[in-house]
Amino acid sequence: MLALIRAEAHADIGSDHAKLPIRLIQSGRAGRCVVVELNPGPLELARRNVTRARLEGHIEVRAGDGFAPLAPGEVDSASVSGMGAGTVAGILRRAGERLPPALVVQPNDSPWPVRVWAREQGYHLAAERLIPGYWPYPVLRLERRDGPDPVYADAGLPLNAALRYGPHLLREGSGVLRGQVQADLTRLTPLAAPGRTAQTELETARAAWDLLQP
């Protein structure tokens, strides 16, 4: 996630322990950070960690929900991570004019709702990563640009597969993505039947698998 962020002013929404902003400042990838945390326990932890790192002059910790503690135009980019994709998309929808021109998000499940939101709101998918772990963690960098996102314009790339697995990731065809798609095929095959959601998901996984073949 760190590699996809570079900004003069960056906000980490739902930061928890403030480790990402601390690393951004220490690595020179951000000049100033704002930490936003709603819950009292993580909020206090973030403050302690910033103080321990002696970065109070570079990182400000604020209590609040989502982007509400930020002023419009205050930051160049923001990150939202460690939540379900539906929760992330909800936070982005409520942000309104406080949204910065660049976003880096890491949902804990399928990024489909975030990719759909981005296409609707004029944010292009500039880059994406799939990080191996307990399960594959998707990380997306979104940038506000004019016009439709060209990354979805390839006629040979089924939209459902691109929204589920990622257009950049499908083109790269990493072993991590292959493993994820194969696991989905194994999980969905016994559940699929006409009219069921699992059937649609299985067809999407099959389309992605076809694209990943040499």
N, C-alpha and C positions, 0 to 999 in steps of 0.2 A: 504493500500500500504506500509505503514511504516514497518509493521510486516514482509514483504517479502524481506526487504533489510538489509543486514549486510555486511559491507566491510571496508577495511582500507582506500581505496580511491574510491569515488563514484562521478559520473557525472550526473547531471540532465539536460536533453536536452529540450530546450523550457520551461525553468523553470518558466517563467512569474514573480512571486513575490518572489521566492526563499524560500517559506515557508517549502517545503519538506526538502531541505538541512539543513535549520536551525533546524528543528525538529530532523533530523538524528544526527546532532552534539550534540544537547542538550540531546538526549536520549542515547548517546553513541553507536549508531548503525553504525556510520561511524567516522573515525578519521580525514578525510579531504574530502572536496567536491569541485567540480568544477561546477559552474552554467554557462550554455550556453544559450544565448538568442539573437535572431536575431533582434527583433524590438526595436527601441530606447526607447519608453515609458516603456515597461516592463523591459528593461535592467536597466534603471535608478531606477525603483521601486525596483528591486532586490538588487541593490547596497545600496539603502537607508535602506532596511530591514536588510541586513547583518550588516551594520554599527550600526543600532539601537540595534541589538542583540549583538553587540560587539564581532562578530565572524570573523573579517577580517583575523585573523591569521589561521583560519580553513577553510574558504570558499573563493574561488577566483571566481570572476564574469568575464566572457569573452563574448565578442561580436562575433557572428558568426552563421553559418548555420549548423544545425545538429551536427555531430561529427567532423566537419572540424577543430575547434579550439583545438582539443585534439591530443596529440602525441600517436602513437601506444604503447600500454602497459602502458599508464600513469595511468589508473584507473582499478580497479578490477570489477566494475559493473557500470551500467548506467540505468537510468529510462527515459522513454518517456511517457508522459501522456497528457490527455486533448485534443486529436486530433482524427480525423477519422482513422480507421484501415488502410485504403489505404495510408494515409499520413504517418502513423507510419511505415508501411512496406517499403515505399519509402525511408524514412530517414535511416532505417536499411540497405537497399540495397546499398545506396550510401556510407555507412560508411567504407566499405572495411576492411583494416587491423587495423583500429582504434576501431573496435568492441571489447569490453571486454568479458571475459568468462562468465559473468552473466548479464542478462537483466531483468528489471521489467517494463512491459508496461501496460498502462491502456487506451485502445482505447474507444472512445465515442460511438461506434456502434459495429456491429458484429466483433469479433476478427478473423474471418475466414482468411483474407489475412495474418495476423500475424502468425497464426498457420501454414499455408501453407509455408510461408517463413522459419519459424523455422525448419520444417521437411526437407526442401530442403538444409538448410545451416548447419545442424549438431547441432542445439540447441534443447535440450530435454525440454519438458514441466514439470518442476520440481514441480510446485504448481500453483494453480489458485483459485481465489476467485470471488464471484459474490456479489457485494455490493449493497444493496437496496438504492434507491434514487428517483429522478424524473423519472429515468428509471434504470434498473439494470446495474451497472457498472462492467465490467469484469476486473480483474487484473491478469496478467500472470507473473510467474517467469520462465525464460528460462535460461538454463545452457548448455554451449558447452561441448558435450561429444562424444565419439566414437560410431559409429554404428547407426542403426535406433532407433528411440524413441520407447521403449517397451510399453509405455502407449497406443499406438495405435494398438498394436499387438493382442488384444483380438478379437477373431473371432465373438464374440457375440455383439460387439460394432460397428455398421455401421460407416464407415469412415466419410460420409457426416454429420451425426449427431454429431460425435466427433469433427469435425472441426468447426461446427456451434456453438455447445453449450458447448463443452469442455469435454474431457474424464473423468477427475477427478470429474468435477461437475455432470456429468451424473451418475457416480457411487455413489456420495454422496446423490443426489436426494433431495436437499434442497427445502424448500417451495418457496424461491425466484426463483429458476430455474423452478419449476413447474408452477409458475405464468407466467413466461416469455414464456414458451412453449405453455401454454394454450392461452395466448394473441396472439401468432403467429398463432395458429390454427384458432382462431376467425377472425383474420385479413385476412388470406390467403384463407380461404375456399370460400368466394364469388368471389375471383379474379382468382382462379385456373381454367385452361383449358388446354387440351393437347397442347404441344408446347410452352406454356407460362413459363416464369421464375417462376411465382408464383406457378405453378404446382410442379416444382422441389422443391421449398422451402417448400411447403405444405407436400410433401412426406418426406422430411427431418424432419419436425416438428412432423409428425405422428410417424416416427421411434423413435424419441427421447421420445415422450409421451409413447410409448409402453415400452421403457426401464424403465421409471419412475414408472410404475405400480407395486404395491406390489406383 
